[in-house]
Amino acid sequence: MERFETEISGEFIKLDSLLKFSGLTETGGIAKEIIQEGRVKLNGEVCTMRGKKIRRGDVVTIDEIGAEIVVV
C-alpha cells in the first residue's frame, strides 16, 4: 500500500477536499462519489460523510487503489 503524508495548515480539512488536495482524485465530484459508495475508510472504519472533518493524525485509506493518506 502506498502511503502519502499530507500537511494541512488549518485545524481540519473536509474528507472530499482531502482526496482532491492529495491528488488521489482528479475532481471533487469523483471524491464525493467514492465516499458515498463506502469505498473510503477513516481510521480503519468506512466513512460515507464527504464533509467529515479530518484532523492531524487521522488516516484515510482507499483499499482498492492501495493508498493511505496520513494527515500531518
C-alpha positions in Angstrom: 0.0 0.0 0.0 1.3 3.4 -1.0 1.5 5.9 1.9 1.1 9.6 1.4 1.6 12.3 4.1 -0.5 15.4 3.6 0.1 18.5 5.6 -2.8 20.8 6.4 -2.5 24.4 7.5 -5.8 24.8 9.4 -7.4 22.8 12.2 -9.1 20.4 9.8 -9.9 19.6 6.1 -13.1 18.0 4.8 -12.7 14.4 3.6 -13.7 15.1 -0.1 -11.3 18.1 -0.2 -8.5 16.0 1.2 -8.9 13.3 -1.5 -8.7 16.0 -4.2 -5.9 18.0 -2.5 -3.8 14.9 -2.0 -4.2 14.1 -5.7 -6.0 10.7 -5.2 -9.0 12.0 -7.2 -9.0 14.4 -10.1 -12.1 16.2 -9.1 -14.3 16.8 -6.0 -17.1 15.0 -7.8 -15.1 11.8 -8.1 -14.2 12.1 -4.4 -17.8 12.6 -3.5 -18.8 9.5 -5.5 -16.3 7.1 -4.0 -17.0 8.4 -0.4 -20.8 7.9 -0.8 -20.2 4.4 -2.2 -18.4 3.4 1.0 -15.0 2.9 -0.6 -13.1 5.2 1.8 -12.0 4.3 5.4 -11.2 6.8 8.1 -9.0 5.4 10.8 -10.0 1.9 9.8 -13.8 2.4 9.6 -15.9 3.1 6.5 -16.8 6.7 6.2 -19.6 7.9 3.9 -19.7 11.5 5.1 -17.9 13.7 2.5 -17.9 16.7 4.8 -16.3 14.7 7.7 -13.6 16.9 9.3 -10.2 15.3 9.0 -7.6 16.4 11.6 -3.9 15.8 12.1 -3.1 12.2 13.0 -6.1 10.8 11.0 -5.5 8.1 8.5 -7.7 7.8 5.3 -7.5 4.6 3.3 -8.7 3.6 -0.1 -8.1 -0.1 -0.3 -9.0 -0.7 -4.0 -6.2 1.6 -5.2 -3.8 0.7 -2.3 -3.5 4.3 -1.0 -3.3 5.6 2.6 -3.2 9.3 3.5 -1.7 10.3 6.8 -2.7 13.9 7.8 0.2 15.8 9.5 
